[in-house]
Amino acid sequence: MRIKWTTLAGIVGLIVASVTVPVSGHHAFSAEFDANKPITLTGTIVKMEWVNPHTWLHIEVKRSDGKVESWMIEGGPPTTLLRRGLTKASLRVGAEVNVTGFLAKAGGTKANGRDISFKDGQKLFLGSSGTGAPYDPERQKKH
C-alpha cells in the first residue's frame, strides 16, 4: 500500500511540475512583430547566432546621416535555415546583405527577417514558416 501511495504522489508531483513550469523561448510572430511595418535593411553581418528556437542575425546598417545602427534580425530555426541553404559560410562576418522583414512592435532596432539577399544575387528565405508571419503569395508560386 505504501508503494502505491509513493508512486501516486510521484506521478501527481510530475504532473503539477510540468503544468506550472512556464514555456520559454518560442512565440507567435504577432506577439512580437508588426505585419503592417515591413522593413528593408542593407548592412554588414557582424554576428550570427545559430541558437534554438530562432537564429539571430546581427547587422550594422549605415543610416543616411552616416550613423551606424546595430540591428538584431530574428530568423527561423537553425536546422530550417540549413535545409534552405544558409550555412555558417554563407553568413560570414563582414558579408554585405539585404534583409527584408517586419519591425518589432516595441520599436527599436529589432526585426523579424523574411528574406536575405547577397551581393551575388542569391536570395533565400530567412523566416520561420507557420508562425503567423504575413503570407507571401509570390513565394508560394515558386515552391
Secondary structure as GFF3:
##gff-version 3
##sequence-region A 1 143
A	DSSP	alpha_helix	2	20	.	.	.	ID=ss1
A	DSSP	alpha_helix	29	32	.	.	.	ID=ss2
A	DSSP	beta_strand	33	49	.	.	.	ID=ss3
A	DSSP	beta_strand	56	62	.	.	.	ID=ss4
A	DSSP	beta_strand	68	74	.	.	.	ID=ss5
A	DSSP	alpha_helix	78	83	.	.	.	ID=ss6
A	DSSP	beta_strand	96	104	.	.	.	ID=ss7
A	DSSP	beta_strand	110	118	.	.	.	ID=ss8
A	DSSP	beta_strand	123	125	.	.	.	ID=ss9
A	DSSP	alpha_helix	137	142	.	.	.	ID=ss10
###
